[in-house]
Amino acid sequence: MFLSDRDIKKAVQAGDIIISDFDLKRLQPASYDILLGNKFMLTESHGIDAIDPVKKIFARTKDVVLKKGETFVLHPGVSILGISIDYFGSERYVIQLHGKSSLARLGLMVHNTAGLINPGHFLCITFELCNLNEVPIILTPGMPIGQLTFSQMVTEPEKSYQKLNHYVNDKWKIETPPVSVSRGMKKTKKKTT
């Protein structure tokens, strides 16, 4: 069962869904829009013949952090990682990331397969951004980039996601919430960098 806008609003007010900073303007009938951050990770394709996940052979990566007012040009066929401005999670609900249809029609994919956020996982999500169009797409930090849906579980999970420690060595791991984590609805807006 998916939560409606009313359910999402109530769950945020009750603290059952954490979204920093919750903005009513981004609440859709059955989803919540999230924004693109200013940090990207690019694969350095030179210097490696192939990636081999089984043998743990990976290409080197490069972090790019945009300053205020800068944009990122995503060229056709290129896949990069990006991160959300929004920090979110829930102990009670399964959260799923979806692309926005307006961007999908332009050829922008925001995740390949990793769109599921388990209960107990609190994060600024990593986007798997890929341009499937034949022309470049400009990415602007602060732009609406995806939407979250929230599903109720039939029973409580047996395992705690926080205790599984999947992301101990992940340099994109963000365990500490931003200063203003929303435990209710706030009118103040978080500054983007």
N, C-alpha and C positions, 0 to 999 in steps of 0.2 A: 504494500500500500504506500503510495507516494503522498507526501505532505502537500497540502494546498498552501497558498499564501497566508491564509489565516493561521494554519497549523505552524508554519515556519515562524511567523511573528510571535505566537504564543510560546513556542519552544525556546526562542531567543530570549524572550522576557523571563522565562522560568530558569534560564541557564542550562537547559538541556542541549542547546546548540550554541556553540561559541563562534561568533564572527566578529573580527576586528577590522574596521569599525563598521557596524551594521548601519546600512543606509536604506530607509524605506523606499527611496526612488529606484533602487535596483531590484526590488522584490517583484517577481513576475507571478502569474497565476499559480504556477506549480514549481517555481525555481527561483534561484537568486543569482544575479550576475556578479561575476568577479572580474577584477582588473589586472592588467599586465604590469609587472614590476619593471625595474630598470636593469636587471642583471641577466646576462645571457651566457651560455657556455657553447663554444664552437669546437668542432672536431678539427684537428690539424691533420689533414689527409696525407700530406707529404711525409715521407719517412716511414711509411708502413705499407706492406703489401695487402694485408687483409686483417680484419678483426676476427679473433677466434675465442668466443666466450668460454668454450670448454677448457682451452689451454690458458685462459686468463690473459690473452694478448689483446690489448686495447690500444686505440690511437691516443696520442696525447691530446689534451684539450686546452683551450684558452678561455679565460673569463673576460667578458666585456661588461663594464659597468658604465651606463650612460649618465651623463650629467643632465640637469634640468633643461628641457627644451630640445634635447637630442632625440633622434629617431634611429631605428635599425632597419636597414633594407634587407629583406629576406629574398634571396634570388631563387629562381625556379629550380626545383629538384634538390634544394638544400634543406637539411634537417638540423635543427639546433635545439638546445634546451633553453627555456625561459622560466621565470618564477612569478608567482602571484604576489600582488601587494597584500591581498587579504590573507589573514591567518584564521584558520577555522578548524572545527572538529566537533565530535560529539561522542559521548559514551553510549548514548541510547539509539542512535540512528546510523544506518549505512548511508554514506554520501557518495554520489557519483558525479564525475565531471563530464560535461558535454560541451561540444562546440556550439557556437552561435550560428544559426542558419545563414544570417547575413554574411558572415565571414566564410562559411563553408562554400557558399555560392561563388566567392572570389577565389576559391582554391586553397584556403588556409585550413590546415588540419591542426588542432590543438593538442590532440593526444593520439598515439598509435594504438596502444592497448591498455595503458596504465591509468584508467579512469576511476577505479574503485578505491574509496577511502574507508578502511575498516573502522568500526566503532572503537573508540579509545585512541585513535590516531589524530593528533593535532599538528597542523603544519601550514606553511605557505607552500602550496603545491607546485611541483615542477611540471611545466608544460613541455610536450614533445612537439615542437612547432615544425611544420613542413609546408613548403609552398608547392602545391600541385598544379599551379597555373603556369602559363608560358611567359608571364611578365612578372617583374619584382613586386613584392607587397611591402608597404611601409608599416612597420610596427612602432607604435608610440606608447611609451610608458604611461599608464593611467587609463588606457583605452579598455572598454569592456572586451574581454577576450574569450570568456567561457561562461557557463552557467552550471550551478550545482542543483541536484535534486536530492531529496532526503527520503529514505524509505524506513518504515518501521519494521523491526524484526519480530518474528513470532515468539521467540524465546531469547533470553539473555545468552550471550556467547559463553562458552566454557573457558576459553582462553582470553587472557587480557592482552590486547595488542601492545600496550606499553611495555609489557614484560618480555615480549618476543625479541626486542632489540634488533630489528631488521636493518636499521640504518646507522649502526655504530661507526662505520668507516665512510659514510657518504658525506662528501664535503658540501652537499646542498642541504644537509639536515638542519632543520631549524626547530629546536626543542623549546626554546624560550619564547613565550609570546611577546608581541610588541607591548610597549608600555600601557597602551589603552585597550586591553582586551574587553570586548563588550560582554557584560553579564546582563545586559538589558539594552534597551535601545538608546543610543547616544545621538546627540545632534551635532557633536563636534566631528570634524573630518580629519583623518590622518593625513599628514603632509606626505607628498610623494617626492622622491629624490630623483 
